[in-house]
């Protein structure tokens, strides 16, 4: 009894998806090894992925589109982390703490998202779960639990602070001349103080 054959369309679409993923992964590996400013050699990407270089152009159209696809795919991890942190029904201080420490444990996707922004890509959304988080902040502001009433600006400022620190923390620690882990704790305390409502006189 013969085994039923997989339809050609299904097999080729699976092959294409696997090849695209292999090319994205190879591009990111080479970026990590060689640095962003070294450029990206498509022959090396194809060799690393184990495919013909022509497939880069066939599937992505250009080096830039391959890089954008790779960066977008990986950058979605940080978006999912941030959305998960924002979705919890915790006080802002605890949500912010979780977001901060998650960003420090996994800064790679934030770096990739920053590269997309610098390249002019308009897809990155640095405030995932914004609507839910905004509702939580509005409720906290109404109860007098926030240091400011402008919840939009607060949300933007906190996202900027966390992403910016995750990007520059090693450089900042070197400039201040303190161990990175020590600076992490100090910055975490500063963020906590920023969202703590000062006691009433």
C-alpha distance (Angstrom), angle and dihedral (degrees) to the residues before:
residue distance angle dihedral
X1 . . .
X2 3.79 . .
X3 3.80 123.7 .
X4 3.80 115.2 -114.9
X5 3.80 111.7 -105.4
X6 3.78 122.4 -122.1
X7 3.79 110.0 -112.5
X8 3.82 110.7 -102.6
X9 3.81 93.2 -124.0
X10 3.82 93.3 56.2
X11 3.79 93.0 45.9
X12 3.83 93.7 48.1
X13 3.81 93.6 46.0
X14 3.81 88.8 50.8
X15 3.81 89.8 47.8
X16 3.80 90.7 50.2
X17 3.80 93.0 48.8
X18 3.80 90.9 48.4
X19 3.81 91.5 47.2
X20 3.80 92.4 48.5
X21 3.80 90.2 50.4
X22 3.83 91.0 47.6
X23 3.81 90.4 51.6
X24 3.82 92.8 47.5
X25 3.79 90.8 48.7
X26 3.81 92.7 47.5
X27 3.81 91.6 49.3
X28 3.81 91.5 52.0
X29 3.81 92.5 46.1
X30 3.80 90.6 52.8
X31 3.81 92.0 46.3
X32 3.78 89.5 52.7
X33 3.82 92.9 48.4
X34 3.81 98.9 41.2
X35 3.81 103.9 26.5
X36 3.77 129.9 -118.3
X37 3.79 97.3 -86.8
X38 3.81 93.9 54.2
X39 3.79 90.1 75.0
X40 3.76 126.1 -127.9
X41 3.80 121.2 -89.9
X42 3.80 108.4 -149.3
X43 3.79 92.3 -155.2
X44 3.82 88.8 58.2
X45 3.81 90.7 47.1
X46 3.81 91.4 51.3
X47 3.82 92.0 45.8
X48 3.81 91.2 48.9
X49 3.81 90.2 49.6
X50 3.81 92.0 44.6
X51 3.81 94.5 -124.2
X52 3.79 139.5 111.5
X53 3.81 114.1 -82.6
X54 3.80 90.7 -128.8
X55 3.80 88.8 69.3
X56 3.81 89.9 67.4
X57 3.80 89.6 63.3
X58 3.80 93.9 37.5
X59 3.82 94.1 52.7
X60 3.81 102.4 29.8
X61 3.81 106.7 19.2
X62 3.81 96.4 -138.5
X63 3.80 145.5 13.9
X64 3.81 89.6 -101.3
X65 3.81 93.2 52.8
X66 3.81 90.9 48.4
X67 3.80 90.2 51.9
X68 3.78 93.1 45.8
X69 3.80 90.5 50.2
X70 3.81 92.0 48.6
X71 3.79 94.1 46.0
X72 3.80 93.0 45.9
X73 3.79 92.9 49.2
X74 3.79 94.0 50.8
X75 3.79 94.9 38.2
X76 3.78 90.7 61.3
X77 3.83 88.4 75.1
X78 3.80 91.5 70.4
X79 3.79 90.2 45.9
X80 3.80 90.3 54.7
X81 3.82 91.7 46.7
X82 3.79 91.8 50.5
X83 3.80 92.4 46.1
X84 3.82 90.5 50.9
X85 3.80 91.1 50.6
X86 3.81 91.4 48.3
X87 3.79 94.0 47.8
X88 3.79 95.6 63.8
X89 3.79 118.2 99.3
X90 3.81 93.9 -127.3
X91 3.80 130.7 126.6
X92 3.81 113.4 -85.1
X93 3.80 92.7 -107.1
X94 3.81 91.0 58.8
X95 3.81 94.0 43.0
X96 3.79 90.1 50.2
X97 3.80 92.4 47.8
X98 3.79 91.8 51.9
X99 3.81 91.6 47.4
X100 3.83 91.5 48.4
X101 3.81 97.1 49.8
X102 3.81 92.6 42.8
X103 3.81 90.0 53.0
X104 3.81 90.5 51.3
X105 3.81 93.3 48.8
X106 3.79 92.0 49.9
X107 3.81 110.4 26.6
X108 3.82 95.0 149.6
X109 3.81 97.2 87.2
X110 3.81 90.6 47.2
X111 3.81 90.2 54.4
X112 3.78 90.4 49.6
X113 3.80 92.0 49.2
X114 3.82 89.2 50.3
X115 3.81 90.2 54.0
X116 3.79 90.0 53.6
X117 3.80 91.0 50.5
X118 3.82 91.1 49.0
X119 3.81 89.0 50.5
X120 3.80 90.7 55.7
X121 3.80 97.5 -107.5
X122 3.79 109.1 154.3
X123 3.82 97.5 -160.9
X124 3.84 100.7 85.9
X125 3.78 113.6 101.1
X126 3.81 109.1 -165.7
X127 3.80 93.2 -170.3
X128 3.81 104.6 56.0
X129 3.76 115.0 178.6
X130 3.80 85.3 25.1
X131 3.80 96.5 151.5
X132 3.81 93.5 52.1
X133 3.80 93.2 43.5
X134 3.81 89.9 47.3
X135 3.83 91.0 54.9
X136 3.81 90.4 50.6
X137 3.81 91.5 49.1
X138 3.81 92.4 47.6
X139 3.81 90.3 52.6
X140 3.82 91.1 47.9
X141 3.82 91.0 48.3
X142 3.82 90.7 50.1
X143 3.83 89.3 53.7
X144 3.83 90.2 50.0
X145 3.81 93.0 -114.3
X146 3.82 97.7 127.7
X147 3.81 129.6 75.4
X148 3.84 91.5 -133.2
X149 3.80 136.5 33.4
X150 3.82 96.5 -143.2
X151 3.79 99.0 91.1
X152 3.83 94.6 173.7
X153 3.79 91.7 56.5
X154 3.80 91.4 42.8
X155 3.79 91.4 53.3
X156 3.83 91.7 48.2
X157 3.82 92.6 46.1
X158 3.80 93.8 50.5
X159 3.82 93.7 46.8
X160 3.81 89.3 49.0
X161 3.79 92.5 48.3
X162 3.81 94.5 50.0
X163 3.81 96.4 43.0
X164 3.80 92.8 43.0
X165 3.77 93.5 49.5
X166 3.81 92.1 46.6
X167 3.82 89.0 53.5
X168 3.80 97.9 46.2
X169 3.80 106.0 26.2
X170 3.85 97.2 111.9
X171 3.81 91.5 46.9
X172 3.80 92.3 46.2
X173 3.81 92.2 49.4
X174 3.82 90.7 50.6
X175 3.79 91.7 48.9
X176 3.80 92.7 48.8
X177 3.83 89.4 40.1
X178 3.79 98.0 -129.4
X179 3.81 131.4 120.6
X180 3.81 112.6 -88.2
X181 3.81 92.8 -123.0
X182 3.80 91.2 53.9
X183 3.80 91.4 50.6
X184 3.82 90.4 47.8
X185 3.80 90.2 59.4
X186 3.78 93.3 45.3
X187 3.81 92.9 49.4
X188 3.81 90.5 47.2
X189 3.83 89.0 55.1
X190 3.82 91.0 48.5
X191 3.81 91.3 51.3
X192 3.79 89.7 49.1
X193 3.81 90.3 51.2
X194 3.82 90.8 49.1
X195 3.79 92.2 60.4
X196 3.80 97.3 38.6
X197 3.76 113.3 101.4
X198 3.81 109.6 -124.3
X199 3.80 114.1 -116.0
X200 3.79 115.3 -96.2
X201 3.81 115.8 -106.9
